[in-house]
Amino acid sequence: MAEGILKNLLRKNGVTDIIVSSAGTFAPSGMKPTNYALMTTIERGVDITQHISRVLTERMINESDLVFVMEYEHLNSIQKLVPDAKGKIYLLKAFGENGRGEEIADPIGYDLDFYRRCYQDLENEIRRIFPEILKMADQSQA
C-alpha cells in the first residue's frame, strides 16, 4: 500500500524522476495484494492491482537511496543484512522533522478496518515526509 500511495502522490505532483518500489523482509515472493489491501486502496483511488510481492535483497538495499520500514523488526532485520546501509534505513514514522519513532503495524491477518487504519497511517506519514523526499531527490541530482 505504501508504494502505491507514494507513486500516486508523485504522479499527482508531476514527479517522474523518483523510482519507488517495495519488498518485504519476511513476505514470500510472487504474491498479489490481499483482497483487503486492494479494497482499501481502490476506495482511495490508488491502484495496486499489478503489484507482486518480492523479498528484499542486499542488492536492492545497496541500490536504494532510502529504505523505509513500518516496524522495528523490519529495521533490525535489514540492518543485520546490510550493516553498511544503516544511514539510509528508517522507520517511516521516525524519518524527518516531527518524526515520532512509532511503528505502523503490518495489517496482514487483520480485518478490513485494520487495513483502512494502516492505510491512513501510511498516507499521513508519506504526506508528512513528501517534501523532504523531494528535497533529497533534488540534492542528489545536483
C-alpha positions as a LaTeX table, in Angstrom:
\begin{tabular}{lrrr}
\hline
Residue & $x$ (\AA) & $y$ (\AA) & $z$ (\AA) \\
\hline
Met1 & 0.00 & 0.00 & 0.00 \\
Ala2 & 2.85 & 2.40 & 0.82 \\
Glu3 & 4.37 & 2.00 & $-2.63$ \\
Gly4 & 1.01 & 2.76 & $-4.22$ \\
Ile5 & 0.46 & 5.78 & $-2.00$ \\
Leu6 & 3.86 & 7.31 & $-2.77$ \\
Lys7 & 3.64 & 6.57 & $-6.51$ \\
Asn8 & 0.19 & 8.16 & $-6.61$ \\
Leu9 & 1.43 & 11.25 & $-4.75$ \\
Leu10 & 4.43 & 11.59 & $-7.07$ \\
Arg11 & 2.22 & 11.25 & $-10.15$ \\
Lys12 & $-0.25$ & 13.86 & $-8.87$ \\
Asn13 & 2.66 & 16.25 & $-8.34$ \\
Gly14 & 4.21 & 15.61 & $-11.75$ \\
Val15 & 7.35 & 14.00 & $-10.35$ \\
Thr16 & 8.75 & 11.42 & $-12.75$ \\
Asp17 & 12.38 & 11.04 & $-11.69$ \\
Ile18 & 11.93 & 9.15 & $-8.41$ \\
Ile19 & 11.76 & 5.36 & $-8.53$ \\
Val20 & 9.62 & 3.71 & $-5.85$ \\
Ser21 & 9.47 & 0.00 & $-5.19$ \\
Ser22 & 8.60 & $-2.17$ & $-2.26$ \\
Ala23 & 9.80 & $-5.50$ & $-0.98$ \\
Gly24 & 9.20 & $-7.48$ & 2.16 \\
Thr25 & 11.64 & $-8.59$ & 4.79 \\
Phe26 & 9.56 & $-11.66$ & 5.64 \\
Ala27 & 6.94 & $-11.83$ & 2.86 \\
Pro28 & 7.09 & $-14.54$ & 0.20 \\
Ser29 & 7.76 & $-13.55$ & $-3.41$ \\
Gly30 & 5.13 & $-13.74$ & $-6.12$ \\
Met31 & 2.04 & $-12.87$ & $-4.07$ \\
Lys32 & $-0.65$ & $-10.45$ & $-5.21$ \\
Pro33 & $-2.02$ & $-7.89$ & $-2.72$ \\
Thr34 & $-4.57$ & $-9.20$ & $-0.26$ \\
Asn35 & $-8.22$ & $-8.55$ & $-1.01$ \\
Tyr36 & $-8.34$ & $-6.13$ & 1.92 \\
Ala37 & $-5.33$ & $-4.20$ & 0.59 \\
Leu38 & $-6.98$ & $-3.99$ & $-2.83$ \\
Met39 & $-10.30$ & $-2.88$ & $-1.37$ \\
Thr40 & $-8.65$ & $-0.26$ & 0.82 \\
Thr41 & $-6.55$ & 1.25 & $-1.95$ \\
Ile42 & $-9.34$ & 1.17 & $-4.53$ \\
Glu43 & $-11.54$ & 3.09 & $-2.07$ \\
Arg44 & $-8.92$ & 5.83 & $-2.09$ \\
Gly45 & $-8.15$ & 5.89 & $-5.80$ \\
Val46 & $-4.78$ & 4.12 & $-5.58$ \\
Asp47 & $-4.16$ & 1.23 & $-7.97$ \\
Ile48 & $-2.02$ & $-1.61$ & $-6.64$ \\
Thr49 & $-3.59$ & $-4.34$ & $-8.77$ \\
Gln50 & $-0.33$ & $-5.03$ & $-10.65$ \\
His51 & 1.81 & $-5.32$ & $-7.51$ \\
Ile52 & 3.58 & $-8.63$ & $-6.92$ \\
Ser53 & 5.45 & $-9.18$ & $-3.65$ \\
Arg54 & 9.16 & $-9.85$ & $-3.55$ \\
Val55 & 11.74 & $-10.46$ & $-0.89$ \\
Leu56 & 14.09 & $-7.59$ & $-0.08$ \\
Thr57 & 17.67 & $-8.35$ & $-1.11$ \\
Glu58 & 21.04 & $-6.89$ & $-0.27$ \\
Arg59 & 21.31 & $-5.62$ & $-3.86$ \\
Met60 & 18.01 & $-3.73$ & $-3.58$ \\
Ile61 & 19.18 & $-2.07$ & $-0.39$ \\
Asn62 & 22.54 & $-1.11$ & $-1.88$ \\
Glu63 & 20.85 & 0.38 & $-4.97$ \\
Ser64 & 18.37 & 2.43 & $-2.92$ \\
Asp65 & 18.85 & 5.94 & $-1.62$ \\
Leu66 & 16.25 & 5.50 & 1.12 \\
Val67 & 14.61 & 2.45 & 2.66 \\
Phe68 & 11.51 & 2.90 & 4.80 \\
Val69 & 10.08 & 0.27 & 7.10 \\
Met70 & 6.94 & 0.08 & 9.19 \\
Glu71 & 8.22 & $-1.83$ & 12.22 \\
Tyr72 & 11.41 & $-2.07$ & 14.28 \\
Glu73 & 11.62 & $-5.78$ & 13.46 \\
His74 & 11.98 & $-4.87$ & 9.79 \\
Leu75 & 14.57 & $-2.21$ & 10.60 \\
Asn76 & 16.68 & $-4.61$ & 12.64 \\
Ser77 & 16.45 & $-7.33$ & 10.01 \\
Ile78 & 17.65 & $-5.02$ & 7.24 \\
Gln79 & 20.45 & $-3.58$ & 9.35 \\
Lys80 & 21.69 & $-7.12$ & 10.02 \\
Leu81 & 21.50 & $-7.96$ & 6.31 \\
Val82 & 23.42 & $-4.84$ & 5.21 \\
Pro83 & 25.13 & $-3.15$ & 8.17 \\
Asp84 & 26.77 & $-0.52$ & 5.92 \\
Ala85 & 23.34 & 0.74 & 4.83 \\
Lys86 & 22.34 & 1.86 & 8.31 \\
Gly87 & 22.27 & 5.56 & 7.37 \\
Lys88 & 19.58 & 5.13 & 4.72 \\
Ile89 & 17.17 & 2.79 & 6.51 \\
Tyr90 & 14.42 & 4.49 & 8.51 \\
Leu91 & 11.34 & 3.64 & 10.43 \\
Leu92 & 8.75 & 5.58 & 8.42 \\
Lys93 & 7.32 & 7.38 & 11.45 \\
Ala94 & 10.81 & 8.34 & 12.64 \\
Phe95 & 12.02 & 9.94 & 9.42 \\
Gly96 & 12.46 & 13.67 & 9.04 \\
Glu97 & 11.21 & 16.55 & 11.09 \\
Asn98 & 8.42 & 15.73 & 13.53 \\
Gly99 & 9.20 & 12.01 & 13.33 \\
Arg100 & 7.85 & 10.18 & 16.33 \\
Gly101 & 9.53 & 6.79 & 16.05 \\
Glu102 & 6.32 & 4.81 & 16.36 \\
Glu103 & 5.60 & 1.68 & 14.40 \\
Ile104 & 2.87 & 1.10 & 11.85 \\
Ala105 & 1.55 & $-2.40$ & 12.42 \\
Asp106 & 1.56 & $-4.75$ & 9.46 \\
Pro107 & $-2.09$ & $-5.43$ & 8.57 \\
Ile108 & $-1.58$ & $-8.97$ & 7.25 \\
Gly109 & $-4.02$ & $-11.27$ & 9.00 \\
Tyr110 & $-6.27$ & $-8.50$ & 10.28 \\
Asp111 & $-9.70$ & $-7.27$ & 9.19 \\
Leu112 & $-10.66$ & $-4.60$ & 6.66 \\
Asp113 & $-10.92$ & $-1.86$ & 9.29 \\
Phe114 & $-7.36$ & $-2.57$ & 10.38 \\
Tyr115 & $-6.20$ & $-2.25$ & 6.75 \\
Arg116 & $-8.00$ & 1.06 & 6.49 \\
Arg117 & $-6.29$ & 2.36 & 9.65 \\
Cys118 & $-2.93$ & 1.13 & 8.37 \\
Tyr119 & $-3.52$ & 2.86 & 5.03 \\
Gln120 & $-4.38$ & 6.11 & 6.78 \\
Asp121 & $-1.23$ & 5.90 & 8.91 \\
Leu122 & 0.87 & 5.23 & 5.82 \\
Glu123 & $-0.71$ & 8.05 & 3.85 \\
Asn124 & $-0.33$ & 10.52 & 6.73 \\
Glu125 & 3.35 & 9.70 & 7.14 \\
Ile126 & 4.14 & 9.67 & 3.43 \\
Arg127 & 2.49 & 13.06 & 3.02 \\
Arg128 & 4.42 & 14.34 & 6.05 \\
Ile129 & 7.80 & 13.31 & 4.63 \\
Phe130 & 7.00 & 14.01 & 0.97 \\
Pro131 & 8.64 & 17.47 & 0.89 \\
Glu132 & 11.81 & 16.05 & 2.39 \\
Ile133 & 11.89 & 13.21 & $-0.15$ \\
Leu134 & 11.58 & 15.77 & $-2.96$ \\
Lys135 & 14.32 & 17.90 & $-1.43$ \\
Met136 & 16.68 & 14.91 & $-1.12$ \\
Ala137 & 15.96 & 13.89 & $-4.72$ \\
Asp138 & 16.78 & 17.41 & $-5.93$ \\
Gln139 & 20.04 & 17.40 & $-3.98$ \\
Ser140 & 21.12 & 14.03 & $-5.35$ \\
Gln141 & 20.58 & 15.23 & $-8.92$ \\
Ala142 & 22.62 & 18.39 & $-8.39$ \\
\hline
\end{tabular}
